[in-house]
Protein backbone atom coordinates (compact mmCIF):
# COMPACT_ATOMS: atom_id res chain seq x y z
CA UNK A 1 0.00 0.00 0.00
CA UNK A 2 2.76 2.42 0.95
CA UNK A 3 4.73 1.58 -2.16
CA UNK A 4 1.74 2.26 -4.42
CA UNK A 5 1.18 5.61 -2.67
CA UNK A 6 4.77 6.66 -3.32
CA UNK A 7 4.49 5.61 -6.93
CA UNK A 8 1.38 7.74 -7.33
CA UNK A 9 3.20 10.78 -5.84
CA UNK A 10 6.42 10.35 -7.81
CA UNK A 11 5.18 11.88 -11.11
CA UNK A 12 4.04 15.01 -9.23
CA UNK A 13 7.46 15.32 -7.61
CA UNK A 14 9.17 15.02 -10.99
CA UNK A 15 6.85 17.61 -12.48
CA UNK A 16 7.58 20.04 -9.64
CA UNK A 17 11.32 19.50 -10.02
CA UNK A 18 11.09 20.08 -13.76
CA UNK A 19 9.13 23.28 -13.27
CA UNK A 20 11.59 24.51 -10.65
CA UNK A 21 14.53 23.76 -12.92
CA UNK A 22 12.87 25.55 -15.82
CA UNK A 23 12.24 28.64 -13.69
CA UNK A 24 15.84 28.67 -12.46
CA UNK A 25 17.16 28.36 -16.01
CA UNK A 26 14.91 31.18 -17.14
CA UNK A 27 16.04 33.44 -14.28
CA UNK A 28 19.65 32.57 -14.98
CA UNK A 29 19.21 33.55 -18.61
CA UNK A 30 17.58 36.82 -17.62
CA UNK A 31 20.40 37.63 -15.20
CA UNK A 32 23.03 36.76 -17.76
CA UNK A 33 21.31 39.03 -20.22
CA UNK A 34 21.31 41.86 -17.70
CA UNK A 35 24.99 41.32 -16.95
CA UNK A 36 25.91 41.29 -20.62
CA UNK A 37 23.92 44.45 -21.24
CA UNK A 38 25.51 46.22 -18.26
CA UNK A 39 29.08 45.50 -19.34
CA UNK A 40 28.93 48.32 -21.90
CA UNK A 41 26.45 50.46 -19.96
CA UNK A 42 29.03 52.74 -18.34
CA UNK A 43 30.39 54.06 -21.63
CA UNK A 44 26.86 54.17 -23.03
CA UNK A 45 25.74 56.20 -20.01
CA UNK A 46 28.54 58.72 -20.59
CA UNK A 47 27.45 59.09 -24.20
CA UNK A 48 23.79 59.40 -23.24
CA UNK A 49 24.72 62.04 -20.66
CA UNK A 50 26.61 63.92 -23.35
CA UNK A 51 29.77 64.83 -21.47
CA UNK A 52 32.72 63.25 -19.68
CA UNK A 53 33.55 64.06 -16.04
CA UNK A 54 37.32 64.12 -15.46
CA UNK A 55 39.16 64.64 -12.18
CA UNK A 56 42.16 66.92 -12.75
CA UNK A 57 44.73 69.05 -10.93
CA UNK A 58 44.47 72.83 -10.86
CA UNK A 59 47.77 73.61 -9.09
CA UNK A 60 50.30 71.34 -10.82
CA UNK A 61 51.95 73.27 -13.62
CA UNK A 62 52.40 72.15 -16.40
CA UNK A 63 50.11 69.09 -15.95
CA UNK A 64 47.01 70.91 -14.75
CA UNK A 65 46.84 74.51 -13.52
CA UNK A 66 44.95 77.77 -13.89
CA UNK A 67 46.31 80.37 -16.27
CA UNK A 68 46.16 84.11 -15.77
CA UNK A 69 42.60 84.08 -17.10
CA UNK A 70 41.59 81.53 -14.46
CA UNK A 71 40.98 78.81 -17.04
CA UNK A 72 42.36 75.31 -16.57
CA UNK A 73 45.22 74.36 -18.86
CA UNK A 74 48.13 71.93 -19.07
CA UNK A 75 49.05 68.58 -20.56
CA UNK A 76 46.44 66.63 -18.59
CA UNK A 77 43.75 69.18 -19.44
CA UNK A 78 44.58 68.64 -23.10
CA UNK A 79 44.35 64.87 -22.61
CA UNK A 80 40.93 65.25 -20.96
CA UNK A 81 39.64 67.24 -23.93
CA UNK A 82 41.18 64.84 -26.45
CA UNK A 83 39.51 61.96 -24.65
CA UNK A 84 36.14 63.73 -24.75
CA UNK A 85 36.62 64.20 -28.48
CA UNK A 86 37.49 60.52 -28.85
CA UNK A 87 34.48 59.27 -26.87
CA UNK A 88 31.89 61.90 -27.73
CA UNK A 89 33.13 63.64 -30.86
CA UNK A 90 33.39 66.98 -29.03
CA UNK A 91 36.50 68.19 -27.20
CA UNK A 92 34.38 70.62 -25.18
CA UNK A 93 32.02 67.91 -23.91
CA UNK A 94 33.97 67.56 -20.69
CA UNK A 95 33.43 68.67 -17.09
CA UNK A 96 36.78 69.25 -15.38
CA UNK A 97 36.67 68.57 -11.63
CA UNK A 98 39.74 69.83 -9.70
CA UNK A 99 40.87 67.38 -7.02
CA UNK A 100 43.43 67.40 -4.24
CA UNK A 101 45.85 64.49 -4.07
CA UNK A 102 43.81 63.00 -1.24
CA UNK A 103 40.56 63.24 -3.21
CA UNK A 104 41.69 61.49 -6.39
CA UNK A 105 40.97 57.89 -5.36
CA UNK A 106 37.83 58.63 -3.35
CA UNK A 107 36.29 60.68 -6.17
CA UNK A 108 36.69 57.72 -8.51
CA UNK A 109 35.54 55.10 -6.02
CA UNK A 110 32.48 57.18 -5.09
CA UNK A 111 31.46 57.69 -8.76
CA UNK A 112 32.00 61.45 -8.56
CA UNK A 113 34.08 61.38 -11.75
CA UNK A 114 34.32 59.05 -14.74
CA UNK A 115 38.12 59.03 -14.91
CA UNK A 116 41.02 60.74 -13.16
CA UNK A 117 43.84 62.43 -15.09
CA UNK A 118 45.57 64.18 -12.22
CA UNK A 119 49.29 63.43 -11.88
CA UNK A 120 48.35 60.01 -10.53
CA UNK A 121 51.18 57.50 -10.47
CA UNK A 122 50.46 53.88 -11.27
CA UNK A 123 51.33 51.88 -8.14
CA UNK A 124 50.64 48.34 -6.99
CA UNK A 125 48.55 49.48 -4.02
CA UNK A 126 46.38 51.78 -6.14
CA UNK A 127 45.97 49.08 -8.80
CA UNK A 128 44.17 46.96 -6.23
CA UNK A 129 41.45 49.61 -6.05
CA UNK A 130 41.24 51.09 -9.54
CA UNK A 131 42.37 50.28 -13.07
CA UNK A 132 45.00 52.27 -14.95
CA UNK A 133 45.50 52.99 -18.60
CA UNK A 134 48.74 52.63 -20.50
CA UNK A 135 51.06 55.45 -19.27
CA UNK A 136 50.86 58.84 -20.95
CA UNK A 137 54.01 60.16 -19.22
CA UNK A 138 56.83 58.92 -17.01
CA UNK A 139 57.41 61.30 -14.13
CA UNK A 140 60.26 60.85 -11.70
CA UNK A 141 63.05 62.44 -9.71
CA UNK A 142 65.18 65.07 -11.37
CA UNK A 143 67.23 68.08 -10.27
CA UNK A 144 66.77 71.82 -10.66
CA UNK A 145 69.30 74.56 -9.98
CA UNK A 146 69.87 78.31 -10.30
CA UNK A 147 73.62 78.03 -10.77
CA UNK A 148 74.64 78.64 -14.37
CA UNK A 149 77.75 76.49 -13.95
CA UNK A 150 75.79 73.41 -12.83
CA UNK A 151 74.45 71.67 -15.90
CA UNK A 152 75.07 67.95 -15.30
CA UNK A 153 75.20 65.37 -12.53
CA UNK A 154 78.99 65.50 -12.42
CA UNK A 155 78.80 69.21 -11.60
CA UNK A 156 76.81 68.35 -8.47
CA UNK A 157 79.05 65.65 -7.01
CA UNK A 158 80.27 67.73 -4.05
CA UNK A 159 77.36 70.17 -3.80
CA UNK A 160 74.59 70.58 -1.18
CA UNK A 161 71.31 69.29 -2.57
CA UNK A 162 67.89 69.81 -1.01
CA UNK A 163 65.55 66.81 -0.76
CA UNK A 164 62.15 66.39 0.83
CA UNK A 165 62.54 64.84 4.27
CA UNK A 166 61.49 61.19 4.20
CA UNK A 167 61.01 61.10 0.43
CA UNK A 168 62.14 58.39 -1.97
CA UNK A 169 64.35 60.99 -3.65
CA UNK A 170 66.89 60.61 -0.84
CA UNK A 171 67.91 57.08 -1.84
CA UNK A 172 67.77 57.99 -5.52
CA UNK A 173 70.11 60.96 -5.17
CA UNK A 174 72.49 59.00 -2.94
CA UNK A 175 72.78 56.28 -5.57
CA UNK A 176 73.78 58.80 -8.25
CA UNK A 177 75.67 61.32 -6.11
CA UNK A 178 77.07 59.54 -3.03
CA UNK A 179 79.42 62.43 -2.22
CA UNK A 180 76.78 65.15 -2.34
CA UNK A 181 75.58 66.70 0.93
CA UNK A 182 71.83 66.21 1.28
CA UNK A 183 69.80 68.88 3.07
CA UNK A 184 66.32 67.92 4.25
CA UNK A 185 63.42 70.30 3.60
CA UNK A 186 59.77 70.08 4.64
CA UNK A 187 58.20 71.30 1.39
CA UNK A 188 58.77 72.43 -2.16
CA UNK A 189 58.31 76.01 -0.95
CA UNK A 190 61.16 75.66 1.54
CA UNK A 191 63.36 74.11 -1.15
CA UNK A 192 62.70 77.08 -3.43
CA UNK A 193 63.57 79.50 -0.64
CA UNK A 194 66.87 77.71 -0.05
CA UNK A 195 67.64 77.80 -3.78
CA UNK A 196 66.81 81.50 -3.95
CA UNK A 197 69.09 82.28 -1.00
CA UNK A 198 71.88 80.01 -2.34
CA UNK A 199 71.84 77.73 0.71
CA UNK A 200 71.74 74.73 -1.63
CA UNK A 201 73.02 74.23 -5.15
CA UNK A 202 70.09 72.13 -6.38
CA UNK A 203 66.82 70.52 -5.38
CA UNK A 204 65.69 66.97 -6.18
CA UNK A 205 61.96 66.64 -6.81
CA UNK A 206 59.28 65.47 -9.25
CA UNK A 207 60.14 66.37 -12.83
CA UNK A 208 56.55 67.41 -13.56
CA UNK A 209 56.61 69.99 -10.75
CA UNK A 210 60.13 71.25 -11.40
CA UNK A 211 59.34 71.70 -15.10
CA UNK A 212 56.69 74.16 -13.97
CA UNK A 213 59.28 76.00 -11.90
CA UNK A 214 61.59 76.29 -14.89
CA UNK A 215 58.73 77.79 -16.92
CA UNK A 216 57.66 80.22 -14.21
CA UNK A 217 61.17 81.28 -13.17
CA UNK A 218 63.46 81.66 -16.21
CA UNK A 219 66.64 81.68 -14.10
CA UNK A 220 65.96 78.09 -13.00
CA UNK A 221 67.53 75.26 -14.99
CA UNK A 222 66.10 71.73 -15.07
CA UNK A 223 68.73 69.05 -15.57
CA UNK A 224 67.76 66.74 -18.46
CA UNK A 225 68.62 63.49 -16.62
CA UNK A 226 65.75 61.59 -15.00
CA UNK A 227 67.06 59.76 -11.92
CA UNK A 228 63.96 57.61 -11.39
CA UNK A 229 60.68 57.03 -13.18
CA UNK A 230 57.06 56.39 -12.27
CA UNK A 231 54.24 56.00 -14.75
CA UNK A 232 51.44 58.56 -14.85
CA UNK A 233 48.25 57.01 -16.20
CA UNK A 234 44.51 57.58 -16.45
CA UNK A 235 42.74 56.03 -13.45
CA UNK A 236 39.41 54.32 -14.13
CA UNK A 237 36.89 52.29 -12.12
CA UNK A 238 37.43 48.56 -11.83
CA UNK A 239 34.83 46.08 -13.02
CA UNK A 240 33.75 44.28 -16.17
CA UNK A 241 31.10 46.92 -16.87
CA UNK A 242 33.89 49.42 -17.59
CA UNK A 243 35.66 47.24 -20.17
CA UNK A 244 34.58 49.34 -23.15
CA UNK A 245 35.68 52.56 -21.44
CA UNK A 246 39.10 51.12 -20.60
CA UNK A 247 39.58 49.86 -24.14
CA UNK A 248 38.69 53.23 -25.64
CA UNK A 249 41.03 55.10 -23.28
CA UNK A 250 43.94 52.74 -23.92
CA UNK A 251 43.45 52.79 -27.67
CA UNK A 252 43.29 56.58 -27.63
CA UNK A 253 46.59 56.93 -25.75
CA UNK A 254 48.30 54.37 -27.95
CA UNK A 255 47.12 56.15 -31.10
CA UNK A 256 48.35 59.51 -29.77
CA UNK A 257 51.71 57.89 -29.13
CA UNK A 258 51.82 56.33 -32.57
CA UNK A 259 50.97 59.59 -34.34
CA UNK A 260 53.51 61.58 -32.33
CA UNK A 261 50.76 63.87 -31.04
CA UNK A 262 51.36 62.94 -27.41
CA UNK A 263 55.12 63.46 -27.58
CA UNK A 264 54.71 66.83 -29.26
CA UNK A 265 52.26 68.01 -26.62
CA UNK A 266 54.54 66.80 -23.80
CA UNK A 267 57.40 68.83 -25.27
CA UNK A 268 55.14 71.83 -25.91
CA UNK A 269 54.41 71.95 -22.19
CA UNK A 270 58.11 71.91 -21.36
CA UNK A 271 58.22 68.49 -19.71
CA UNK A 272 61.50 66.52 -19.91
CA UNK A 273 61.76 64.46 -23.07
CA UNK A 274 63.07 61.56 -20.96
CA UNK A 275 59.51 61.05 -19.70
CA UNK A 276 57.95 60.52 -23.13
CA UNK A 277 56.48 56.98 -23.29
CA UNK A 278 57.63 54.87 -26.20
CA UNK A 279 54.94 52.81 -27.87
CA UNK A 280 55.31 49.17 -28.83
CA UNK A 281 53.72 48.98 -32.28
CA UNK A 282 52.97 45.27 -31.87
CA UNK A 283 50.67 45.91 -28.89
CA UNK A 284 48.37 48.40 -30.61
CA UNK A 285 44.97 46.86 -31.45
CA UNK A 286 42.87 47.99 -34.36
CA UNK A 287 40.76 51.00 -33.36
CA UNK A 288 37.15 50.20 -32.56
CA UNK A 289 34.17 52.19 -33.67
CA UNK A 290 33.14 54.90 -31.17
N, C-alpha and C positions, 0 to 999 in steps of 0.2 A: 504493500500500500504506500509506504513512504517513498519507495523507489519510483512508483508511477507518478506520485505528486511532484517529485523533483524533475522528472522528465517533462511533465506538463509545464513547469515553470522555466525550464532551460531556454526555450525559444525566446521568451520575453526578456530574459537576461541578456541573450545575445543581441536582440534588437536594441535594447537600451545601450549596450556597449557600442554597438555600431553607430547609433545616433550620437553618442557622446564623442566618439572618435571623429565623426564627420564635423561636428561643431568645432572641436579643437583644431582640426585641419583648416577649417574655414577662417577661424580667428587668427591662426598662425599666418595664413596667406594675407589676411587684411593687415596684420601688424608688419609683415615683411614689406607689403606695398607702401605702408606709411613710412617705414624706415628708408626704403629706396627713394621715395619722393623727397624726404627731408635731407638727404645727403647733399643735394644741390640747392636746398632752400635758402641757405645763408647768402650766397651770391645772388640768387634770384631776388631775395628781399632787398638787398642793397640796390639792385637795379630798379625794383618797383618803387623804392623810396626816392630814387633819383639823385642821390648824392652819397659820397663816401665820407665817413667820419674817421679822421686820422689824428692820433695823439702825436704831438710834436714838441720840440723845445722852442722857447722864445728868448733864451738868454745864453745860447751856445753858438756864438759866431765862430766859423761860418756855416755850421750845420743848420741851425735854426735860430733866428734872432729877429728883433724888430729894427727896421731901418729908421732913418730920421723922420720919415713920414708916418711911423707907427705901424706900418704894414709888415707882416711876417715875410721873411726871405731867407735864403740859404740853400745849401745842397739838398737837405732833407725836405724842405718845402717844395723844391722843384720835383723831387721824386714823388711826393704826395700828389702833386698836380698831374704829373705824367701817368701815375697809376690811375687816377680818376679818368683821364683821357682813354687809357687802355680798357678800363672796365665799363665806362659809361659813355665814351665818345665825346667827353666834354671836360677839359682840364680845369674848368671853374666849378665843376660839380663836386666840390669837396668842402667839408667843414673841418677846419683846423682847430684842434683842441690843445692848447698849451698844457703841459704836464710837468710837475717836478720829478726829480729822479725817483722819489719814493712813491709817486702816483702811477708810474708807468705800468707796472704789473697789475695793480689793483684795478686800474681803469679798464684793462683788457679782460681781466677775469670777471669783472662785474658788468660786462657788456656795455660800458659807457662809450667805447670806441670800437671801430671795426678792426683797425690795425694800429700798430705803434711804430712810428719812424722817428725815433727820438734819442739818438746817440746811445742806443741800447746794445751792449755787447752780448754776443752769443756765448753763454756759459752752460756748463753741465747742469748746474742747479736750476737755472731758469728754464732749461729745456725740459725739465720734468713737469713744468707748469704750463708752458706755452710752446708753440711751434715757431721756428724761425725760417726765414727764406734763405736763399743763397746770399752770401755777403755782398753788399754794395760798396763797402770800403773797409780797409784794414787800418784801424787806429792803433795807437801804441805809444810807447815812451820815446820821446825825443828831447832835444836840448835847445834852449833859446838863450841868447846872450845879447848884450849891448856893446861888447868890446869888438872893435873893428878888426883887431888882430886875431880873434878867435873864430876860426872858420872850419875847423875839423876836430875830430875826437883827440887827435894827437896834441892839438894846441891846449887841451884841457887836462892833460895828464896830472899836473901838479896844482891845479886850481881849486878854489872852494866852489862847491856846487850845491845849490839849494835843492832839497827834496822834501816832499810831504812826509811828515812824521808818520811812521807805521805803514807807508805805502809800499806797493810791490816795486816801485821804481828804485828803491834803495838797493835791493839785490841786483837789479838789472844794471844800474850804474856801476856798482862795485865789480861786476863781472867784466865790464868793458874798461873801466878806469880805476883799477885797484889802488892807485897812488893818490887819487883825488881826495880832497877833504870834504866830506859831506856835512852839510849844515841843515838841520831839521827845521821845517817851517810848518805852521798850523794851517795855512791856506794859500791859495793862489795869490790872494791880495798881498799877504805878507811876503811871498816870494818876489812879487813885482816891486814892492817897496825896497827890498834888499838889493835887487838889481839896479833900481834907480839911484840908490845911495852907494853903489859900488861895494857893498859888503860881500857880495858873491860875484863870481865871474859868469855863472850860468845857472839855469834852473831846469830840472828834469820834470817833465809833465806830459800830459796827453797831447799828442800831435794836433788833434782837432781843435783843442783849446788854444794852444800856442800859435797855431796858424792864424787864429783870430787876433791874437796879440800883435803878430807881425804886420797884419793888415791895418790895425788901428794905430799902432805906434811905429812909424817908418824907421826909427833908429834901432829897432829890435831885429835880430837876425836869427832865423830858424835853421838849425843845422839840417842838412838833407838826410842824414843817416837815421833810420828807424831802429831803435835798440830792442824793441819788443813789438809784438803785434797781437791784436785781438780783433775779431771780426765784428763789424757792425752789420746788423741785418734787420729786416722787417719782422716784427713780432706779431703773431697771429694766434687766434684761439686754437686749442687742440680739439680733436674730434673729427669723426668721419664726415660729419655734415659740412665741414669747412674744406673738404678736399678740392672742390672746384676753385675756391678762392685761393688756396695755396698754390695750385697749379698755375693759375693766371699770374699771380705775383712772381713766382719763380721764372716763368717763361718771359715775363716782361723784363726782369732784371737781366736775364741771360741775353735777350735780344738787344738791350741797351749796351751791354758789354760787347757783343759781337759787332754792332754797328759803330762802336767807338764813341757813341753819344755820352755814355756814362763817364768814360775817362776824360773827355773834353770838359764836361761840366765840373768834375772834380778839380781839374786844373784851373778852370775859370774861377773857382772859389778859393784858389790859393792853397789848397791842401797839398801835402807832400805827395809827389808822384809815387813814392815807395809804397803808399797805401792803396794804389789802384789795383783792384782784383783782376786777375788774368783768367779768362774764360777757357774752359776745355771744350773745344768744338764738338768732340764726340759725345758730350753729355747733353747737348741741346736738343730737346724734342721738337717735333714739328709744331708750329703754333696752332692753337685750337681756335675755333670760331668764338668771338665774344658773345 
